[in-house]
């Protein structure tokens, strides 16, 4: 499968704060869908722009209003997330999804979906342009979206508005893939970008009817893999004896996917602002408080 033949959905969120798992809510969603032509260039006639406010049900803090230029008056008449959930789900499902500081925006939307009893959709790829900036521009002084866009000669007007940031993010991703010769096959792109995709179809993990990645076998059969990181870690190194030699229990494709998932979604860090440091102060990377210096 060539990734260039699939829609590329760059997205961004604006929120009431930086703690989506501790109650902060989304106030604006923006996504820009790109389609590439046979030469791998953006078909400008097919670019789709989606942007809308969401009523968070809580006041927007003054510092957020100053940064985003979004006020309580802007969102008071907007629909709640529940009325926009299906649109967002449809955009991300079966797409190559791209965001800058992906973990934060994924955490925002996952927490909103969770309030509705729904799960995160299953994009074909989850690519972080922040990671790409750090890898390909390691000597740069900063890796904010504005800085990345400037290095790539991409125009970003009215930063900190969701659709504008999303468009700059998507065009930055495409510029990097062109400049640094990203592989054409989807599997190759995932390796090149160190990104999460769907698990291998012939392995011990699969998508259930709700779109969750679950175990096919073993003690946690049919359970979401994110609930059992210790079992995932075992899968990376598990071996069994085959005649006279010890062989890995799971194929390389599965072990590679699991290793990336653990590194990108389950790595932990301390929640900032606490006075103590114990088990309750540790969260998965996608649930922990992000560095505000990377948001814009």
C-alpha positions as CSV (number, residue, x, y, z in Angstrom):
1,X,0.0,0.0,0.0
2,X,1.4,3.4,-1.0
3,X,0.7,6.0,1.6
4,X,0.5,8.8,-1.0
5,X,-2.7,7.2,-2.3
6,X,-4.5,7.8,1.0
7,X,-5.9,11.0,2.4
8,X,-3.5,12.9,4.7
9,X,-5.4,14.5,7.6
10,X,-3.4,17.1,9.6
11,X,-5.3,18.2,12.7
12,X,-5.0,20.4,15.7
13,X,-7.0,21.3,18.8
14,X,-7.3,24.4,21.0
15,X,-8.2,23.7,24.6
16,X,-9.0,25.3,28.0
17,X,-5.7,24.1,29.3
18,X,-2.9,21.5,29.1
19,X,-4.5,18.8,31.2
20,X,-7.0,16.9,29.1
21,X,-7.1,13.9,31.4
22,X,-7.7,16.2,34.4
23,X,-10.7,18.1,33.1
24,X,-9.5,20.5,30.4
25,X,-11.7,20.6,27.4
26,X,-11.5,21.2,23.7
27,X,-12.7,24.6,22.4
28,X,-11.7,24.4,18.7
29,X,-11.0,21.6,16.2
30,X,-9.2,22.1,12.9
31,X,-8.3,19.6,10.2
32,X,-7.0,19.9,6.7
33,X,-7.3,17.0,4.3
34,X,-4.7,16.7,1.6
35,X,-4.8,14.4,-1.5
36,X,-1.7,13.9,-3.6
37,X,-1.6,13.6,-7.4
38,X,0.2,10.9,-9.4
39,X,3.5,12.9,-9.0
40,X,3.1,13.0,-5.2
41,X,2.2,16.7,-5.1
42,X,-0.7,18.3,-3.3
43,X,-3.8,18.5,-5.5
44,X,-4.8,22.0,-4.4
45,X,-8.3,21.6,-5.9
46,X,-9.0,18.8,-3.5
47,X,-7.7,20.3,-0.2
48,X,-10.5,20.2,2.4
49,X,-10.6,22.5,5.4
50,X,-12.6,21.7,8.5
51,X,-12.8,24.0,11.5
52,X,-15.3,24.7,14.2
53,X,-15.7,25.8,17.8
54,X,-16.9,23.4,20.5
55,X,-18.7,24.5,23.6
56,X,-16.5,23.1,26.5
57,X,-19.1,23.6,29.2
58,X,-16.5,25.4,31.3
59,X,-15.1,29.0,31.2
60,X,-12.0,29.6,29.1
61,X,-9.1,30.9,31.3
62,X,-7.9,34.4,30.5
63,X,-4.5,33.3,29.5
64,X,-6.0,30.9,26.9
65,X,-8.2,33.6,25.5
66,X,-5.1,35.8,25.1
67,X,-3.1,33.1,23.3
68,X,-5.8,31.8,21.0
69,X,-8.0,34.9,20.7
70,X,-11.0,32.6,21.4
71,X,-13.4,33.9,24.1
72,X,-16.3,32.5,26.0
73,X,-18.6,34.5,23.6
74,X,-17.1,32.6,20.7
75,X,-18.0,29.2,22.0
76,X,-21.2,29.8,24.0
77,X,-23.4,29.1,21.0
78,X,-21.2,26.3,19.6
79,X,-22.3,22.7,19.8
80,X,-20.9,20.3,22.4
81,X,-18.3,17.8,21.4
82,X,-21.0,15.0,21.2
83,X,-22.5,16.7,18.2
84,X,-19.2,16.9,16.4
85,X,-17.7,13.5,17.4
86,X,-18.8,11.6,14.4
87,X,-17.3,14.2,12.0
88,X,-13.9,14.0,13.8
89,X,-14.1,10.3,13.9
90,X,-14.7,10.0,10.2
91,X,-11.9,12.4,9.4
92,X,-9.3,10.4,11.4
93,X,-10.4,6.8,10.7
94,X,-8.6,5.2,7.7
95,X,-6.4,8.3,7.2
96,X,-2.7,9.2,7.6
97,X,-3.2,11.5,10.6
98,X,-0.5,14.1,11.3
99,X,-0.2,16.5,14.2
100,X,2.5,18.6,15.9
101,X,3.1,17.2,19.4
102,X,0.7,14.4,18.4
103,X,0.4,13.0,22.0
104,X,-1.2,16.1,23.3
105,X,-3.9,16.4,20.6
106,X,-4.5,12.7,20.7
107,X,-5.0,12.9,24.5
108,X,-7.4,15.8,24.1
109,X,-9.6,13.9,21.6
110,X,-9.3,10.5,23.3
111,X,-10.5,12.1,26.6
112,X,-13.5,13.7,24.8
113,X,-14.4,10.4,23.1
114,X,-14.0,8.6,26.4
115,X,-16.7,10.9,27.9
116,X,-19.0,9.6,25.3
117,X,-18.1,5.9,25.9
118,X,-16.2,5.8,22.6
119,X,-12.6,5.0,21.8
120,X,-9.8,6.6,19.8
121,X,-10.3,5.9,16.1
122,X,-7.7,3.8,14.2
123,X,-5.8,5.9,11.6
124,X,-3.5,4.1,9.2
125,X,-0.7,6.2,10.7
126,X,-0.2,8.6,13.6
127,X,2.7,10.8,12.7
128,X,4.2,13.6,14.8
129,X,5.9,16.5,13.0
130,X,7.5,17.4,16.3
131,X,9.4,14.1,16.2
132,X,10.3,14.6,12.6
133,X,11.6,18.1,13.3
134,X,13.8,16.8,16.1
135,X,15.2,14.0,13.9
136,X,15.8,15.9,10.7
137,X,16.7,19.3,12.2
138,X,18.5,18.2,15.3
139,X,20.7,21.2,15.4
140,X,17.9,23.7,15.3
141,X,17.3,26.0,18.2
142,X,13.7,25.2,18.5
143,X,11.0,22.9,17.3
144,X,7.8,24.8,17.6
145,X,5.4,24.5,14.7
146,X,6.1,28.1,13.7
147,X,9.9,27.4,13.7
148,X,9.5,24.2,11.7
149,X,7.3,25.9,9.1
150,X,9.7,28.8,8.7
151,X,12.6,26.4,8.1
152,X,10.6,24.8,5.3
153,X,9.4,28.1,3.8
154,X,5.8,27.3,4.7
155,X,3.5,30.2,5.6
156,X,1.7,30.1,8.9
157,X,-0.8,33.0,9.5
158,X,-2.7,33.4,12.8
159,X,-0.9,30.7,14.7
160,X,-2.8,29.1,17.6
161,X,-5.9,28.8,15.6
162,X,-6.6,25.1,15.0
163,X,-7.1,24.9,11.2
164,X,-4.2,27.3,10.5
165,X,-1.9,25.2,12.6
166,X,-3.2,22.0,11.1
167,X,-2.5,23.2,7.5
168,X,1.0,24.3,8.4
169,X,1.6,21.0,10.1
170,X,0.4,19.0,7.1
171,X,2.4,21.0,4.6
172,X,5.5,20.7,6.8
173,X,5.0,16.9,6.9
174,X,4.8,16.7,3.1
175,X,7.8,19.0,2.7
176,X,9.9,16.8,5.0
177,X,8.8,13.6,3.2
178,X,9.9,15.1,-0.1
179,X,13.2,16.6,1.2
180,X,14.3,13.5,3.1
181,X,13.1,10.8,0.6
182,X,10.4,9.1,2.7
183,X,9.6,5.5,1.4
184,X,6.5,5.1,-0.7
185,X,5.1,1.9,1.0
186,X,3.0,2.6,4.2
187,X,5.1,0.2,6.2
188,X,8.2,1.9,5.1
189,X,6.8,5.3,6.1
190,X,5.9,4.1,9.6
191,X,9.5,2.9,10.1
192,X,11.0,6.1,8.6
193,X,8.8,8.4,10.7
194,X,9.0,6.1,13.8
195,X,5.2,6.3,13.9
196,X,2.3,4.1,15.1
197,X,0.1,2.4,12.5
198,X,-2.3,-0.5,12.8
199,X,-0.9,-3.8,14.0
200,X,0.1,-6.5,11.5
201,X,-3.0,-8.3,10.4
202,X,-1.4,-11.8,10.7
203,X,-0.2,-11.3,14.2
204,X,-1.5,-11.8,17.8
205,X,-3.1,-8.3,17.9
206,X,-6.0,-7.0,16.0
207,X,-8.8,-4.4,15.9
208,X,-12.0,-5.3,17.5
209,X,-15.5,-4.0,16.4
210,X,-15.0,-0.8,18.4
211,X,-11.7,-0.1,16.7
212,X,-9.5,-0.9,19.7
213,X,-6.3,-2.8,19.4
214,X,-6.8,-6.0,21.5
215,X,-5.0,-9.3,22.2
216,X,-6.0,-12.2,20.0
217,X,-4.6,-14.8,22.4
218,X,-3.2,-15.4,25.8
219,X,-4.3,-14.4,29.3
220,X,-5.7,-11.0,28.2
221,X,-7.5,-12.2,25.1
222,X,-10.0,-9.6,23.7
223,X,-8.7,-7.0,26.1
224,X,-7.2,-3.6,24.9
225,X,-3.5,-3.8,24.7
226,X,-3.1,-0.4,26.4
227,X,-4.3,-1.9,29.7
228,X,-1.4,-4.4,29.8
229,X,1.9,-2.7,29.0
230,X,3.8,-5.3,31.0
231,X,2.5,-8.0,28.8
232,X,3.4,-6.0,25.7
233,X,6.9,-5.6,27.0
234,X,7.1,-9.4,27.4
235,X,6.0,-9.9,23.9
236,X,9.0,-8.0,22.5
237,X,11.5,-10.3,24.2
238,X,9.6,-13.6,24.6
239,X,11.3,-16.7,23.2
240,X,10.5,-20.4,23.0
241,X,12.7,-23.4,22.2
242,X,12.4,-24.7,18.6
243,X,14.3,-28.0,18.5
244,X,17.8,-27.0,19.4
245,X,17.5,-23.2,19.2
246,X,15.6,-20.5,21.0
247,X,13.4,-18.4,18.7
248,X,11.4,-15.3,19.2
249,X,7.8,-16.2,20.0
250,X,6.4,-13.4,17.9
251,X,7.4,-12.3,14.4
252,X,9.5,-9.2,13.8
253,X,6.6,-7.2,12.4
254,X,4.7,-7.7,15.7
255,X,7.6,-7.0,17.9
256,X,8.5,-3.8,16.0
257,X,4.9,-2.6,16.2
258,X,4.7,-3.3,20.0
259,X,8.1,-1.6,20.6
260,X,6.9,1.5,18.9
261,X,3.6,1.5,20.7
262,X,5.3,1.2,24.1
263,X,7.8,3.9,23.3
264,X,5.3,6.4,21.8
265,X,2.1,5.7,23.7
266,X,3.0,4.0,27.0
267,X,6.3,5.6,28.0
268,X,5.7,7.4,31.4
269,X,6.7,10.6,33.0
270,X,5.9,12.6,36.1
271,X,2.8,14.8,36.1
272,X,4.0,18.2,36.8
273,X,2.8,20.4,39.7
274,X,2.4,17.7,42.3
275,X,4.0,18.0,45.7
276,X,4.7,14.3,46.1
277,X,6.2,11.7,43.8
278,X,4.6,8.3,43.9
279,X,2.7,5.9,41.7
280,X,-0.2,8.3,41.4
281,X,2.0,11.0,40.0
282,X,3.1,8.9,37.0
283,X,1.1,8.8,33.8
284,X,1.5,7.4,30.3
285,X,3.2,9.9,28.0
286,X,0.0,10.6,26.1
287,X,-1.8,11.4,29.4
288,X,0.9,13.4,31.1
289,X,1.1,17.2,31.0
290,X,2.8,18.3,27.8
291,X,5.5,20.9,27.6
292,X,3.7,24.2,26.8
293,X,6.8,25.4,24.9
294,X,5.9,22.9,22.2
295,X,2.3,23.8,21.6
296,X,2.8,26.5,19.1
